[in-house]
Amino acid sequence: MTTGDAPPDRNRDQVSLTWPGKRLTVEPTSPYASQLESYPPRISGKGKGGLLLFGDNFDSLSWLLANGYRGKVGLVYLDPPYNSNRTYTSRIRLRGKRQPTLGEVAAYQDVWQPSDYLQFLADRLLLLRQLLHADGTLWLHCDHRMHAHILLLLEELFGAELHLNTVFWRSQTMRGAKVHARYFPRSAQAIHIFRSTPQGQPPWHPPKRELALTEEAAAAQYMRDEQGFFRTSDPGTYSFERLKSLHEEGRLYAPYAGDVIVDQDAQRVYASNGGNIGVKYYLEKRGRNRYLLTRPVDNLWDDIAGLGTVPGEDENYPTQKTERLLQRIIETASHPGDLVLDPFAGSGTTLSVAHKLGRNWIGCDSAWRAVRTTACRLSRPPKSTSSNLPVDADNAKSGPGISDDSARSNIGYQILHIGLTDPANSGRLRVKATYRPTASILLEQADDRLTVRIEAFHSPQVERLATEAKVPLPRDWRAQVRAVLVDPDYDGASLRAALVDTPAGKNSLVTGDYSFDQSEKSRSIGDDPPPDRAVAILIVDVAGHEHLFVDSAWESSLSGHLTG
């Protein structure tokens, strides 16, 4: 949207927000893009590819508008800052079982003047509106602090008639200090949903809530016959032929221990002992002692757990959302192959779920820690969580998990740096490390196969933190390492990671031993590399510092920008 291109005309009586310096026109910037890293799809030639954009998301959205993405995004999910007046931090912890925390590092600041916050959102929403497809939807996630202000802002920018609904998600359970909160604990967050245009027909795949009950729980809540546990519902306007068919299937119920009578001559179906007949709806049996109950979903989502009760997903990033929440949103509001955009990528939940569900995706974040967290998450081997069902309605989780198989999540992606400075003129941004790491890395070639073996690694930054925390460093070097990325054909400019070793959870360790199909002579780090190719190993330590080793020379970067 260029200067002077205001939102569509609204009714003169519409309520709107005001703040100092308010403007609802915006001029996109003209940023440059340079590739930092690329990740191939798991199967060559498959998938359209994703984009992870590092930089201010206003510049990133401007770049997307200038590069063919106008009107192409099917679903925007954004979880912006909440104006919480806090600086959010991540823990620094050695990896492995029962390892201690070494301290904390700032992840991002969420401190604003109210007028600055609203203008910040308005500027980005104006660009997002242009990126949305005519049939697209925007889902904006917020908490109690600003959700009323944001709803008014969205209505002014999109139009009140385009407000489809507001979902309230129970993100936390009452525990700890919340149990004693005065005037009720705040356990819910809001997700405002707007469609792109009045004429648009957004995708709509009604979600279902699945609950797994034990046999004891089912017996306490449902009736039972030879076919299983069931509930009944009034047949309403069912025709005689339909009722007759249901009776033949054993799906009609007569109360008061009566029988179902089918009177062909009178074209009537009734209960012999009086009362109204009912249609039986059976629970689906799952296993020996599990029964599955399916219910429709409304705009109160209290069946999806927050991160506090799903510790296996924890990426050690503040305000992280759970995969089941994004699974419901993405499956409800998009089709496979649609483009999903998250301009505040954070820990990468949206992109990870879109990746698994066969959607194309774009993510933006101005914090390199968020970009690296997302890239590590996207690069893990696929796994299935479909067996993760609840045992009763009181501890319910929504639906089956995501089937993360290679056929559906086979999308390569790139990390681009988006900025206002031409990288061709200014050179690569870099921050030299104050302390140089040490490593022993062996490269071996045998039968056209390259082996990279990390035999030792030491991060002075991690050692300093351990000393300050009075914690001895474990002898196993892998306790200091969060991730290892290997490019066996490094061009000196951008890392093309053929392998990413980034274990999930906090207890698993990297392997340190990797193998690739290659054809080059054996050498160890310290030998002269061939003139046309190098092997690069990027080691990310637990403090977030990144150390790049390239053949006989190594270079380090605190900010995450690769060096040439």
N, C-alpha and C positions, 0 to 999 in steps of 0.2 A: 504494500500500500504506500503510495507516494504522498507527500505533503499535500493536504487539502482533500484527500480522499477519505471522507469521514465514514463512520458506520452507517448502515441503511437508516432511512428516516424512521423515527419512532413517534408514537403518539405523544402529543405535546404534554399530556398529563402523566406520562410515565415517570415513576420515581427513579432518581439517579443519585449517584454519589458525587460529592465535590471534595476536592483537596487542593492545597496550594500548588500552583503550577500545572494543574490538570490539562492534559492534551490527549485527544483521541485520534490524532494523525501521527504517522511515523514514516521516517525515511530510512529504508534499509541501507546498511553499509555495503561496501564493495571489498570484501575480504579476499585474501589469498588462501590457497590450500596446498599443503605439502604432505606427502605420505610418510608416516612414521613407521608403521608396521603393516604387514599383510599376513593373512592366515588362509591357506588354501582349504577348499571343501574336503571332507573326508573321502569322497569319491570324485575322481577327476572329472571336471566338466559339469558337475551337478550343482544346482542352486544358483540363484541370481546374485547372491552376495549381500552382506550387510555393511553398514557404515557406522563407525564410532568416531564422533567428531569431538576433538579436544580443543576447547577454547570457550570464550563467552558465548552463551547460546543465542544471544541476539545476532552476533556475527555468523554463527552456524546456520541459523534460520534464514538469514539474509543470503548466505551462500547457496542454500538449497533452493531458494526462490530464483536465484540467478542461474541455476544449473539444471533446470528442467523438472523440478519437483512441484511446481505450482499446481494445485488441484489434484495431486496424485496420492495423497495420504488418506488411507481409509479410516484409520483410528489414531487419535492422539490421546495418550494417557500422560498426565503430568502430575507430579507430586512435588510442588515447589516448596521453598522455605515457608515456615508457618508464622514468621514474625514472633518467634518465641523468646527473643532477647537472650539467646544462649549461644555459646560456642560448643559445637558437638565434637566429641573426641572418639578415637578408636584406641583400643588397648594394644600395647606392644607386648607380645608374649612369645617366649621360646616354644618351638614346636616339639611335640612328643607328649607322652602320657605324664600327667602330674607335673608339668613344667610351670614355673611361676610367671607372673606378669612383671615386666620391666618398667612399666610406666604407661603413659598415654601420649598420643599425638593428635593435634587438631585436624579434624576432617573438613569442617567448613563452619563459617560464622553465619548466624541467623539473627543479626542485630540490625534493626531498621528504624528510621523515622516512619510513621504511618504513611505520610504522603509519598515518600520515596518508594516504599513497598508497593503501594497501589500503582504508581506509575511504572515501576519495574514490571509488574504483571501485565498491565495494560499494553505496554510496548510489545511484549512477547505474544500476547493473545492476538493482537492485530496481525502479526506475521503468521501465526499458526492458522488463523482463519483463512488466509490466502493459500496455505499449503493443503488444507483439507479438500478432499473430493466432495463433489456435490451431494453424494450419499454418505459422507463420513460423519463421524461423531467425535466429540471432545469430552473426555472424562477428567475432571479436575479434582484432585484429592487434597483435602485440607482438614484442619482440626477446628476446635471450638473458638480459637482466637479470632479468626478472620472469615469463617465460612459465610456469615451473613453479608459482610462487605463484598466478598468475592461473588456471591450469587447476584447481587445488584449490578456489579461490574459486568458480569457475563450477560445479564439480561440487556444491559445497555449496548454491549458490543455485538451480540448475536441477535437479540430480540427475545422478549419474554415468551413469545409463542414458540420459540425453538427449544425451550427448556423441557426436556423429556421427563426428567425425574431427578431426585436427589436420593442417593443410596446412603444409608447410615450403617457403617460397619463397626461391629463390636470388636475393637482391636485388642482389648485387654480384659482380663478377668480381675475381679476384686481380690486383692491380696495385699499384704503389707500395710503401708500407711493408707492405701485407698479404702480399706475396710472402715477406717475411722474418719473419713472425709465428711465435713459438714456440707449440707445442701447437696449431697449425693456426689459420688466420685465420677470423674469424667472418663468414661471407658469407650466412647464411640467417636468415630471420625466420619466426615461427610465426603461424598463423591458426587459433584454436580455433573449432570450429563446434558449436553447440548448437541443438537444436530447442526449440520453445516448450513443448510438452506431450507426455506419453507417447502420447496418442491421435492426435496431429497427423500429417498426411501432407504434409510440406514439398514444394514443387515440386522436381523433379529433371530437369534437362535435361543429360544427360551431355556434358561438353565433349569436343571432339576437338582433337588437336594436329596442325596442318598444317605440313609442312616442304616447301620448294621446293628441288629438286635440279637442278643443271645436268646436261646430257646426259653429261658425263664422270663426274660423281659417281654418276649412276644406273647407268652401265655398269660401274663398279667394284663396285657392291653388289648388282645385280639381274641376272637372266637376261633374255634378249630374244628375241622372235619377231616375226612380221610385224605383230602387233597392238600391240607396244610392250614396255616393261620390266615384269617381273612377279616376284613371289615366290610360293612355294607353301606350302600348308598341308594337313595331313592331313584327308581328307574326314570322318573321324569316323563318325557314325552316319547319314550321308546314305543315303537309299533308292536302289534301283536306278534308279527313274524320275528321281530328281533328278540322279544321276550321268550318266544318259543325256542329260538336258537340258543339263547343263554341257558334255558332250562336243560336242553339236551347236553350242553357242556358242563352241567352241574354247577352253574354259577348264579342260581336264584335261591334266595333264602326265605323261608316262611317262619314267622315268629311263633312263640308259644308252643314249640315242639310240633308244629303243624306240618302239613305237606303242601307242596306247590301243585295247584290244580290248573290244568290247561284245558279250557273249554273251547273245543274247535268250533262248535256250532255257534256259540255266542261271541267267538273271537275275543276271549277274555282269559287272563291269567290272574289267579288270586290265591290267597293262603287259606287252607282248610279251617284253621282255628281262629280266623279273624286277624286283624292287623294288616299292615301293608307289607307286601313283599319287598325285598331288597336285592340289589345286585352285589354279588361277592367280588371283592378285589383282594387277591392273595399276595402275601409277601413272597418275594423271590428267595428261594433257599440258596445259601452260599456255604458250602462245606457241611460238616456234621452238625454244628451247633450255631449257625449264623443265618439270619434272615434279613433280607435287604428291603428297606422301605423307601419308596420314592415319593417326594412331595414337590410341589411347585415352589418357586422362590419369589418373594416380594421384595420391597425396597428396604427391609430390615434384615441385614446379613449378620446373624449371630451364630452362624454355623461354620465360620472359617476362622481358624485359630490365628492369633498373632504370633510374632516371632518368639515371644517368651515361652510358648508351649511347643514350638517346633525348632528346638536347638540345632537339629541336624542341618538346617539351612543357613545357620548364622555365618555371615561373611565378615564379621567384625567391622561392620559399617553402620553408623547410627541411622536411626529412622528407617531401617530396611523393612520392606514389606514381604509377605510370604508369597510363595509361588501359587498357592491355590487361589488367592485373591486375584492375581493377574490372570490366571488360567480362566476364571469365570468371566472376567471382563473381556478378554481377547476372544474366547470362544463364543460369547454372546454377541459381540459387536463387530465381528470381522469374519471373512472367509479365508480358507487356506490360499496363500499366494498374495493376500492383501498386504499393503505397506503399513506398518505400525511405527509410530514415532513417539519417543520419550525424550523431551528436551531437558529433563533433569534426571539423567540416567542413574546416578548414585551407585548403588551396589550392583546394578544390572539386572534386577529381577524381571522387569518388563522385557528386556531384550532376550534374556535367557529363556523365558517362557515362550515368547514369539518364535525364537529359534527352534524350540522343540515342537511347536505346533505347526511348523511349516509356513509361517508368515515371513515376509521380508521385513526388515527392520532398520531403523536409524535411531541412534542415541547420541545425546550431547551432554557434555559436562565440562566445567571449567577447572575441575580439580583432577590432577593427574592420578592421585590415589584412587579416585572413583573409576577412572578409565582403566587403570591396571587391574583393579578388582573385577571389573566387568569382563575384561579380556581373559583373565584367568578363569573366570566362571564359564565363559562361553567355550573355552578350549578343553574342558574336562571331557573324558570319554563318556559316552551315553550310558544311562542307567535307567531302570524303570522303578517308579514308586507306586505302581498301580495297586499294590496289595495293602496300602496304608489306609485301612478303613477303621472307623470307630467301632467300639463294642456296644454302645448304647446311645440313646438319644441325648442324654445329658452331657456326653463328651463327644458330640458329633463333629465331624469334619465334612466338608462338602465334597461329594462325588469322589470318583476314583482319581488317582494321581495321573500325572502326565506320562505318557509312553514316550520316552526319550530314545527312540531308536535311530540308527544312522540314516535310514531312508528318509525320515521326516525332518531330521535336524541337520541335514547335510548342506549347510550354507557357509561358504567362505565369507571373509569380511576383511575390511581395511580399517586402520586407525589413521585419520587425517588430522593434522594440526591446522586449525582455522585461525587466522590472525590478520591484522591490518598491515603488517609489514611483509613485503615481498621477500620470501626466503632466498630467491636467487640473488638479491642485492645485499641482504643482511647476513647471510650465512645461517647455519643451524643454531637455534637457541640452545644454550647449554650452560650448566652450572657445574663447575669443577668440584669434585669431592675434596673436603678438607683433609680427610684421612684416606689413604690408599689401602684397598684390601689386598690380601694375598690369596693365591689359589694354586693348586697343583692339578693340572688338567692334561690328560693324555689322549692324543689322537692316534688311532691305529687303523691301517687299511689292510684288509684281508679279503681276497676273492670278491673284489668290487664292492665291499661293504665297509663303510666307515663306522668306527666305534669311538664315541666320546665318553671318556671316563673321568669324572671329577673325583679326585682322591683326597682333596683337602680344600677347605675354604675358611677364610677368617675375615670377619667384618669388624674393623676398629670401632665403627659407630655402635654396633651391638655390644661390643666389649665395654665401651664407655658406659652405656646404659646399665649393663649388668653390674659394673663396678659401683655406680651410683646407687643401685638398688641392693647392693651387697649380696649379689647372687652369683655363684660360681657358674662359668659356662660349661656345659656338658662336653665331653670329649668328642662326641659325634658331631661333626661339622654341620650335619643336616638340620640340627636343632636351630641353627641361625638362619635357615633359608625358607622363604615362603614359596618361591617358584624358580624354575629353570626353563629358559627358552633357548632353543638351538636353531641357528640358521646355517646349514652346511654349505650354502652357496652365497655368502654375504657379499653385497656389492659396495659396501662402505657408505651407503646412504640411508637405506631403509631396511629394517629387519624383516625378513620373510621367514616367519617361524614355521619350520617343518615339524617341530615337536615342542609341546608345552607340558611340563611336568608341574602340576599345581594341585596337590592333593586337597580334597575337601575335608572339612572339619579341622580341629586343632591338634589332633593326636597323630595324624599320619605324616610321614616324612617323604621327601623326594627320594628317588632311587639313586640318581647320580651316575647311572650307567645307561647309555643310549646308543642305538645302532641305526644306520641309514644305508640305503643303496647309493654307492658313489663309485667313482673311478678316478682316484688320485693316489699318489704315493704316500706311504706311511710317514707320519711326522709327529713330533710332540710339540707342544707350545714352546717356543724358543727357537724352533727351526725356521728356515726361510720358507714362506708360503709361495705357491706358484703365483705367477704374475696376474692371472686372470680370475682368481677365486680365493676366498678365505672362509674359514669356519669361525662363526661368532657364537659365543655363549653369553647370554644375559642372565645374571643371577640377581634375584630380588631378595633382599634380606628381610627379616621380620619387622624391621623398623621402617620399611618402605623404600630404602635406598637401593638404587639399581647400579649394577656393576657390569660393564661390558668388556669381555675378554675376546680379543681378535687375534688369533695366531700368536705371534711373538710379542704383540703389544696389547696392553689393556688400557681401557679408559673407563672412568666412572662418572655417574651423573646423579645428583640428588633430586633433580626435578623430573626425571623420567624421559627426557629427550635423548634419543640415541645420537651418538657422535659418529662422524665419518672417519 
